[in-house]
Amino acid sequence: MRIVSHRKLKEFYETIGREDSRIALNRWYDITENAEWKSFQDVKVDFPSVDYVGNQHYVFNIRGNKYRLVVVIKFTIGYVFIRFVGTHTAYDYIDCSTI
């Protein structure tokens, strides 16, 4: 899969107090970049806790659910668009199906 853009992840894990997310986010990035997902079931094989929230938006639990990552996955073209990365608390204040 092609991920657009790694910069959002990097900015997040380089923020003071969020450094503990670096390994988990880089692991997610590496797995996703090497994946060839064709459907939600393919994503579930790599990330069993992923949730589909509608409108091509998927939510990943990062570092034991301390952080959340919301992406849009376009299976037909093989692209993943990072829409949100943040704490679980910040996630509670967004509409993850439209962000």
N, C-alpha and C positions, 0 to 999 in steps of 0.2 A: 504494500500500500504506500501511497505517497502522502506524506503528512505536511500540512500547511498550517502553521509554521512552528518550528521548534523554538523560536524566539520567546513565545509566550511562556513556555515551560521554563526556559532558562531564566527569564526575568523573575518568575515566581520563586524558583529554588535559590536564586541569588539574593532574595530579599531577607533582611535580617529577621531571624525567628522562624524562617521557613526552610533553612538549610537541610533539615532532616528529610525533606521530600525529594532531594536530589536523586538518590539511588533508585527509589521507587518510580519516579517519573522517567528517568533514563531507561529503566528496565521496560516500562510500558512502551516507550518510544522504540526501543530496539525490537521488541516482539512485534509491534504493529508495523514497523517499517519492513520487516521480513515476511509479514503475513500476506496471504493471497485470499482474503475473505471475499466470499460471494454472497453471503447471507448472514443474518443474525446468529444462526446456529454455528457458523464458523467462528464468529467472535466469541461465543460462549465456550467453545473448546479451549481457547487461549485464556479467557477471563470469565470464569464461571459466575462471578458476582455482577457482571455488567447488566444494566437495565436499559430497556428500550422505553423511551418516554414520549414517543410520537414525533412526527414530522422529521424523520431521519436523524433524530437526536438520541445519543446514547450516553449513559452516565457510568463512569468507572469509579470504583472506590480505590483510593490511593493511600498507601501506608496504613493499612488496617482501618480504613474508613475515616481517618483523621482529615483527609483531604478528598475533594471531589474534582473530577475532570469530566467536562461535558464536551462531546464532539459531535459533528455531523459526519456521517459516513455515506459516501456515494459509491455503492458497490459496483455499479455498472462501469464507472470510469476509474475505480481504484483509488479514490482520494479520501483523506480524512482531514477535516477542518476543525482545528481546536477553537472552541467557542468560549470556554470558561475553565479556569483552574483556580481553586480557592479552598478555603477551609470549609468544613462541614457546616459551620454556622453561617458563613457568607452564602453558601449554596441554598440555605433555607429562605433567603430573601430574593431569589431569582426565579423566573419562570423558565425552567430548563428546556422546555419544548419549543421555545421561541427565541431564546438568546442567540 
